[in-house]
Amino acid sequence: MKIKKGFFLRSICGENIVVAEGKENIDFSNIISMNESSAYLWEKVVDKNFTADDLAQLLTDEYEVDYDTALTDAKALTTQWINAGLVDEE
């Protein structure tokens, strides 16, 4: 999968927020807020193809978490990103 063009992570008033730029992406019905670890993952995979396994590996590299827990969290996160329309499944 890959983050769709036109979505960017911004820090707004101390919060990590995904914003859509470009008129084709404007939908103010959802504001996507990210915690520290999801923002870290977003920054690592922007403009790259990635899988839940890739995200899990990034989590284990950065945080003190075992791979199985990281993979469970990465799968949940990718599902959220897909449901929010932030990524293309390839």
N, C-alpha and C positions, 0 to 999 in steps of 0.2 A: 504494500500500500504506500501511498504518498500523500502528503499534505497538499490540499488543493491550492492552486494559484489564487492569490487575492486575500488570503488569510494571514494575519501577522500577529505575533505576540507583542503586547505593549505593557509597560508598567504604568498604571494610572492610579494615582493616589496610594501608592504602595501595594496595589493589587495587580496580579498578573492576569491580563484580560486578552482574549483573542478577539481581534477586530477584523471586520471585512472591509476591504478597500476595493472600490470599483462598483459601479451602479448595478452590475449583475449579481453582486453578492449582498446587496443591502437588504437586511431583514432585521428589524429592531425588536422582534418578538423574543429573541433569545440573546442573552449575554453570557458568554462563555468565560468563566473564571477558572483559573488553574492554581493549584497549590504549588509549592516549591518543587516537588519531585516531577509533577507533570509538566511544569514549565521547563525544567531541566531537560526532560526527554524531548519536548517540542523543539527546543533550540538545537539539540544534537541531531535530529532527523530532518529538519527543514531542508527542502530541496533534495532529499535522498529517498530512495525506496527503502522500506523497512518492514519488519515483521514483529509480531509480539515477542518472538525469541530475541530479536535484536534489542528491543526495549528492556527485556528482562536482563540481558547481559549488561546493558548500560547501568541499570539499577544496582546490580551486584558489584559493578566496578566503582560506583560512587557512594553507595550506602552500605551499611552493615546489615545485609538481608540475604537470606539463603535463596538459591536459584528458584526453587519451587514456589516460594512465596512471591518472589519477584515476577515469575511467569504468570501466576494467578492474577496479580495486580495489573500486569501489562495487558493481559487479555481483556480484563474489565475496562481498562482505559481505552484500548483500541475500539472496543464495542461502543463506548461513549462517544468517541471521536467520529466513528462511522454514523451513528444515529444522529449526531449533531450536524452531519454533512460537512465535516472538516477535512475528511480524507477521501481519496479515491482508492477503491480496492482494485488491485491489479492482478 
